[in-house]
Amino acid sequence: MAFIDEAGDYGLEDIDANMPVFATCALTMTVEDYVRAAIPMMQWVKYHFFGTETVVFHGHKIRQRAGPFSILKDEALRNEFMDAVTHCFEQLPPNSLICAAIKKAEHKAQYVDPGDPFALSLCFLLERLEMHWAGKLHDKRRLLCVFEKRGPDEDARTRKTFTEVCAGKNHRQRVFHFDIDFRHKQDNVVGHQYADLAAFSLARFVETGREDRKDWQAVKPKVRCSPQGRMTGWGLKIFPS
């Protein structure tokens, strides 16, 4: 499985100075690891802090301390919560995150006709997902890529890019054994919540260059790496580099 989510706006016309980076992340693992490792840890955090599993972890609302996250206005409780979320990421299998970030202003300035940040980042994710699962996928054992529903136009756009890349419009011109699905945010899909938190963390890291950000320190160890420990090109793409 792969759960794909994003942070920021992919538009290049009016770039928000508060969110100048568009980031996408895919959380990927076997169904067994997802059910045994990813889901239980996040559900425990939800019950521990909110008394229910129905709370949807959404990075923006957590940062704004809005809705159920208003309890995080208590700084001590917020620190405890962030430590618990970090622990969730620690329990994920190695190499379970693949991430891409587009520095929009630099991208726009570098090209006369800059490519769509969404399409660029999604292509990178799908190419690296195919490499990650190389030799393990075929017609009867496929990778399910789950996206969050955004609306008819957005979903059609995502499906079109996904279909083109998987049909061979990729760097190695390979056909990917991938399927696509969409789920609403209110479906409370745990995989999307990990991907959402990781994407914002990546965006802020790329924007600030700060390796010491606590949220990035939680995410970074789970980004796909080469056997020698290299993230760039394996599980992390920052563009322009």
PAMAR-335219 format. One record per residue (C-alpha): residue number from 1; x, z, y. Coordinates in pm, 1 decimal, padded with zeros to 6 digits. Layout:
// PAMAR-335219
+-----+----------+----------+----------+
!  nr !       xx !       zz !       yy !
+-----+----------+----------+----------+
! NUM !        X !        Z !        Y !
...
+-----+----------+----------+----------+
END
This chain:
// PAMAR-335219
+-----+----------+----------+----------+
!  nr !       xx !       zz !       yy !
+-----+----------+----------+----------+
!   1 !  00000.0 !  00000.0 !  00000.0 !
!   2 !  00097.9 ! -00043.5 !  00363.3 !
!   3 ! -00087.3 !  00111.8 !  00655.1 !
!   4 ! -00010.6 ! -00062.0 !  00984.2 !
!   5 ! -00078.7 !  00077.6 !  01330.9 !
!   6 !  00052.3 !  00031.3 !  01681.9 !
!   7 !  00126.4 !  00207.6 !  02008.8 !
!   8 !  00096.4 !  00056.8 !  02352.7 !
!   9 ! -00052.6 ! -00265.8 !  02484.2 !
!  10 !  00089.3 ! -00599.9 !  02372.1 !
!  11 ! -00011.9 ! -00780.2 !  02694.3 !
!  12 !  00265.6 ! -00920.9 !  02913.7 !
!  13 !  00072.9 ! -00984.2 !  03236.0 !
!  14 !  00040.4 ! -00631.7 !  03374.2 !
!  15 !  00298.8 ! -00410.5 !  03206.7 !
!  16 !  00212.0 ! -00042.3 !  03225.9 !
!  17 !  00514.2 !  00145.4 !  03360.0 !
!  18 !  00401.9 !  00448.7 !  03159.4 !
!  19 !  00409.2 !  00250.5 !  02832.7 !
!  20 !  00651.8 ! -00042.2 !  02869.4 !
!  21 !  00719.8 ! -00074.9 !  02495.9 !
!  22 !  00484.0 ! -00216.0 !  02232.8 !
!  23 !  00554.2 ! -00066.8 !  01891.5 !
!  24 !  00415.1 ! -00119.6 !  01544.3 !
!  25 !  00482.4 !  00080.1 !  01229.1 !
!  26 !  00395.1 !  00037.6 !  00864.0 !
!  27 !  00375.8 !  00332.6 !  00627.7 !
!  28 !  00434.8 !  00189.3 !  00280.6 !
!  29 !  00449.6 !  00345.7 ! -00064.2 !
!  30 !  00289.4 !  00333.7 ! -00406.7 !
!  31 ! -00066.9 !  00456.0 ! -00443.5 !
!  32 !  00066.3 !  00744.4 ! -00653.4 !
!  33 !  00302.7 !  00863.6 ! -00379.0 !
!  34 !  00032.7 !  00820.1 ! -00116.3 !
!  35 ! -00214.3 !  01034.5 ! -00309.2 !
!  36 !  00037.2 !  01297.8 ! -00421.3 !
!  37 !  00260.6 !  01332.8 ! -00113.9 !
!  38 !  00120.3 !  01180.6 !  00205.2 !
!  39 ! -00244.0 !  01286.4 !  00188.3 !
!  40 ! -00215.4 !  01651.2 !  00072.1 !
!  41 !  00037.4 !  01753.0 !  00337.3 !
!  42 ! -00163.5 !  01615.1 !  00627.5 !
!  43 ! -00486.6 !  01761.9 !  00490.3 !
!  44 ! -00320.4 !  02102.9 !  00469.3 !
!  45 ! -00216.5 !  02081.1 !  00836.2 !
!  46 ! -00571.2 !  01986.5 !  00934.8 !
!  47 ! -00725.8 !  02281.2 !  00752.0 !
!  48 ! -00459.1 !  02522.6 !  00872.6 !
!  49 ! -00503.6 !  02441.3 !  01242.8 !
!  50 ! -00860.0 !  02307.4 !  01268.0 !
!  51 ! -01042.3 !  02444.7 !  00963.3 !
!  52 ! -01156.9 !  02097.2 !  00855.1 !
!  53 ! -01018.1 !  01768.9 !  00725.7 !
!  54 ! -01250.3 !  01564.3 !  00949.0 !
!  55 ! -01013.3 !  01578.1 !  01249.3 !
!  56 ! -00844.5 !  01242.0 !  01300.3 !
!  57 ! -00482.4 !  01271.3 !  01414.2 !
!  58 ! -00448.9 !  01030.1 !  01703.7 !
!  59 ! -00126.3 !  01041.6 !  01902.2 !
!  60 ! -00290.5 !  00979.7 !  02240.6 !
!  61 ! -00543.1 !  01261.3 !  02199.0 !
!  62 ! -00276.3 !  01497.9 !  02070.9 !
!  63 ! -00059.2 !  01425.8 !  02374.1 !
!  64 ! -00355.3 !  01467.3 !  02610.5 !
!  65 ! -00461.1 !  01783.5 !  02421.9 !
!  66 ! -00813.7 !  01643.5 !  02425.4 !
!  67 ! -01111.4 !  01723.5 !  02202.8 !
!  68 ! -01013.3 !  01938.2 !  01904.3 !
!  69 ! -00650.0 !  01920.8 !  02019.8 !
!  70 ! -00731.1 !  02133.8 !  02325.6 !
!  71 ! -00608.0 !  02429.0 !  02118.3 !
!  72 ! -00258.4 !  02285.0 !  02169.5 !
!  73 ! -00266.0 !  02393.7 !  02534.4 !
!  74 ! -00126.8 !  02714.4 !  02388.4 !
!  75 !  00243.7 !  02626.4 !  02388.8 !
!  76 !  00333.5 !  02849.2 !  02095.9 !
!  77 !  00054.9 !  02699.9 !  01886.2 !
!  78 !  00157.2 !  02349.2 !  01990.6 !
!  79 !  00514.9 !  02411.6 !  01876.1 !
!  80 !  00387.1 !  02542.2 !  01543.1 !
!  81 !  00164.0 !  02236.6 !  01506.9 !
!  82 !  00447.7 !  01994.9 !  01583.2 !
!  83 !  00668.5 !  02169.4 !  01327.0 !
!  84 !  00390.8 !  02127.7 !  01070.8 !
!  85 !  00356.8 !  01755.8 !  01148.3 !
!  86 !  00734.9 !  01720.3 !  01115.0 !
!  87 !  00706.9 !  01881.7 !  00772.6 !
!  88 !  00445.6 !  01618.8 !  00677.3 !
!  89 !  00696.2 !  01343.3 !  00750.1 !
!  90 !  00966.3 !  01529.2 !  00557.6 !
!  91 !  00752.5 !  01508.3 !  00242.8 !
!  92 !  00721.5 !  01129.6 !  00256.2 !
!  93 !  00930.7 !  00923.2 !  00014.1 !
!  94 !  01255.3 !  00771.8 !  00148.0 !
!  95 !  01232.6 !  00428.5 !  00313.5 !
!  96 !  00857.2 !  00460.7 !  00362.5 !
!  97 !  00845.3 !  00345.4 !  00727.1 !
!  98 !  00911.8 ! -00001.5 !  00866.9 !
!  99 !  00901.2 ! -00028.2 !  01245.4 !
! 100 !  00926.4 ! -00283.3 !  01524.6 !
! 101 !  00935.0 ! -00242.9 !  01902.6 !
! 102 !  00914.8 ! -00500.8 !  02180.4 !
! 103 !  01061.1 ! -00413.7 !  02521.1 !
! 104 !  00800.7 ! -00608.5 !  02713.5 !
! 105 !  00963.8 ! -00645.4 !  03055.5 !
! 106 !  01295.7 ! -00757.9 !  02906.0 !
! 107 !  01115.5 ! -00992.0 !  02665.5 !
! 108 !  00913.7 ! -01146.4 !  02948.4 !
! 109 !  01223.3 ! -01189.7 !  03167.3 !
! 110 !  01435.2 ! -01345.1 !  02893.2 !
! 111 !  01205.3 ! -01632.9 !  02796.5 !
! 112 !  01021.6 ! -01900.5 !  02992.6 !
! 113 !  00741.5 ! -01885.8 !  02735.9 !
! 114 !  00777.0 ! -01542.7 !  02571.6 !
! 115 !  00625.8 ! -01499.2 !  02226.6 !
! 116 !  00327.4 ! -01274.0 !  02172.3 !
! 117 !  00460.5 ! -00918.9 !  02114.2 !
! 118 !  00192.4 ! -00848.5 !  01855.3 !
! 119 !  00272.2 ! -01158.5 !  01648.2 !
! 120 !  00647.3 ! -01098.9 !  01675.6 !
! 121 !  00629.6 ! -00738.5 !  01562.5 !
! 122 !  00379.5 ! -00807.9 !  01284.0 !
! 123 !  00593.6 ! -01090.2 !  01147.5 !
! 124 !  00894.3 ! -00858.7 !  01132.8 !
! 125 !  00694.8 ! -00587.9 !  00954.6 !
! 126 !  00555.3 ! -00828.1 !  00697.0 !
! 127 !  00896.9 ! -00986.5 !  00630.2 !
! 128 !  01056.4 ! -00645.9 !  00574.7 !
! 129 !  00766.3 ! -00529.5 !  00358.9 !
! 130 !  00820.2 ! -00834.1 !  00139.1 !
! 131 !  01190.9 ! -00753.1 !  00111.5 !
! 132 !  01116.6 ! -00387.9 !  00042.2 !
! 133 !  00887.2 ! -00468.6 ! -00249.9 !
! 134 !  01093.0 ! -00766.4 ! -00373.0 !
! 135 !  01065.7 ! -00818.4 ! -00747.7 !
! 136 !  00771.7 ! -00578.4 ! -00778.9 !
! 137 !  00488.5 ! -00799.5 ! -00655.0 !
! 138 !  00316.1 ! -01098.8 ! -00812.6 !
! 139 ! -00031.0 ! -01254.4 ! -00828.9 !
! 140 ! -00172.0 ! -00961.4 ! -01023.5 !
! 141 !  00024.8 ! -00683.0 ! -00851.3 !
! 142 ! -00012.9 ! -00723.7 ! -00478.4 !
! 143 !  00055.2 ! -00520.6 ! -00164.7 !
! 144 ! -00258.2 ! -00410.6 !  00020.8 !
! 145 ! -00196.3 ! -00407.2 !  00397.5 !
! 146 ! -00454.0 ! -00195.2 !  00577.4 !
! 147 ! -00511.3 ! -00237.4 !  00951.5 !
! 148 ! -00730.1 ! -00040.2 !  01187.3 !
! 149 ! -01044.3 ! -00218.9 !  01304.3 !
! 150 ! -01020.4 ! -00309.7 !  01673.3 !
! 151 ! -01323.1 ! -00537.1 !  01712.6 !
! 152 ! -01419.9 ! -00889.5 !  01596.6 !
! 153 ! -01178.2 ! -01080.9 !  01820.6 !
! 154 ! -00881.4 ! -00848.5 !  01763.3 !
! 155 ! -00939.3 ! -00838.2 !  01388.2 !
! 156 ! -00966.6 ! -01217.3 !  01367.9 !
! 157 ! -00640.0 ! -01246.5 !  01559.3 !
! 158 ! -00469.4 ! -01003.8 !  01322.9 !
! 159 ! -00604.8 ! -01182.7 !  01016.7 !
! 160 ! -00488.3 ! -01521.4 !  01148.3 !
! 161 ! -00131.6 ! -01401.9 !  01213.3 !
! 162 ! -00122.5 ! -01216.9 !  00879.8 !
! 163 ! -00247.2 ! -01521.1 !  00686.6 !
! 164 ! -00000.7 ! -01759.1 !  00852.5 !
! 165 !  00299.1 ! -01535.2 !  00790.6 !
! 166 !  00203.2 ! -01464.3 !  00430.0 !
! 167 !  00142.7 ! -01834.7 !  00362.5 !
! 168 !  00503.1 ! -01920.6 !  00454.0 !
! 169 !  00537.2 ! -01905.7 !  00831.8 !
! 170 !  00821.4 ! -01656.3 !  00803.8 !
! 171 !  01199.8 ! -01650.8 !  00822.0 !
! 172 !  01254.8 ! -01735.8 !  00456.2 !
! 173 !  00945.4 ! -01956.9 !  00423.1 !
! 174 !  00822.3 ! -01753.5 !  00127.9 !
! 175 !  00467.3 ! -01686.1 !  00012.1 !
! 176 !  00393.8 ! -01312.7 !  00021.9 !
! 177 !  00173.9 ! -01151.1 ! -00242.6 !
! 178 ! -00013.7 ! -00948.5 !  00017.2 !
! 179 ! -00382.5 ! -00875.4 !  00077.4 !
! 180 ! -00543.5 ! -00754.9 !  00400.0 !
! 181 ! -00810.1 ! -00495.6 !  00472.3 !
! 182 ! -00947.2 ! -00321.4 !  00781.0 !
! 183 ! -01072.6 !  00034.0 !  00829.1 !
! 184 ! -01238.6 !  00208.8 !  01124.1 !
! 185 ! -01058.1 !  00496.8 !  01293.4 !
! 186 ! -01352.3 !  00720.1 !  01202.1 !
! 187 ! -01284.6 !  00644.9 !  00835.2 !
! 188 ! -01006.0 !  00902.1 !  00877.4 !
! 189 ! -00742.8 !  00707.0 !  00684.1 !
! 190 ! -00439.8 !  00932.5 !  00652.6 !
! 191 ! -00196.8 !  00641.2 !  00623.8 !
! 192 ! -00302.0 !  00509.8 !  00963.9 !
! 193 ! -00250.4 !  00851.5 !  01118.6 !
! 194 !  00110.4 !  00864.7 !  00998.0 !
! 195 !  00166.2 !  00510.1 !  01126.7 !
! 196 !  00006.6 !  00592.4 !  01463.0 !
! 197 !  00228.4 !  00897.4 !  01516.2 !
! 198 !  00538.7 !  00705.8 !  01405.8 !
! 199 !  00463.7 !  00410.0 !  01634.9 !
! 200 !  00433.8 !  00624.7 !  01947.3 !
! 201 !  00750.5 !  00810.3 !  01852.2 !
! 202 !  00934.9 !  00480.2 !  01818.1 !
! 203 !  00800.8 !  00350.4 !  02150.3 !
! 204 !  00922.2 !  00657.2 !  02337.5 !
! 205 !  01259.8 !  00648.8 !  02163.9 !
! 206 !  01311.4 !  00282.5 !  02259.7 !
! 207 !  01195.3 !  00348.4 !  02615.8 !
! 208 !  01415.5 !  00654.0 !  02674.5 !
! 209 !  01703.8 !  00594.6 !  02432.4 !
! 210 !  01685.6 !  00962.6 !  02342.7 !
! 211 !  01784.4 !  01022.5 !  01981.3 !
! 212 !  01717.8 !  01394.1 !  02026.7 !
! 213 !  01341.7 !  01364.1 !  02077.2 !
! 214 !  01183.4 !  01597.9 !  01823.9 !
! 215 !  00918.0 !  01346.5 !  01722.5 !
! 216 !  01178.1 !  01072.5 !  01662.8 !
! 217 !  01391.3 !  01314.4 !  01462.9 !
! 218 !  01091.9 !  01360.1 !  01231.6 !
! 219 !  01029.9 !  00987.3 !  01193.5 !
! 220 !  01383.7 !  00845.7 !  01181.9 !
! 221 !  01489.1 !  00979.3 !  00836.7 !
! 222 !  01200.3 !  00793.1 !  00671.1 !
! 223 !  01272.4 !  00451.2 !  00825.3 !
! 224 !  01388.0 !  00196.4 !  00567.3 !
! 225 !  01768.1 !  00167.1 !  00554.2 !
! 226 !  02031.3 ! -00035.1 !  00374.0 !
! 227 !  02223.9 !  00136.6 !  00092.1 !
! 228 !  02488.7 !  00208.3 !  00358.2 !
! 229 !  02234.0 !  00379.0 !  00584.4 !
! 230 !  02178.6 !  00095.2 !  00835.5 !
! 231 !  01830.2 !  00090.1 !  00990.1 !
! 232 !  01860.0 ! -00210.7 !  01222.2 !
! 233 !  01735.1 ! -00524.0 !  01052.0 !
! 234 !  01620.3 ! -00328.1 !  00746.7 !
! 235 !  01345.9 ! -00098.8 !  00867.0 !
! 236 !  01383.5 ! -00118.6 !  01243.7 !
! 237 !  01362.8 ! -00414.1 !  01479.4 !
! 238 !  01403.9 ! -00365.9 !  01855.9 !
! 239 !  01350.2 ! -00682.8 !  02055.5 !
! 240 !  01520.8 ! -00801.3 !  02266.3 !
! 241 !  01814.2 ! -00620.6 !  02107.7 !
+-----+----------+----------+----------+
END
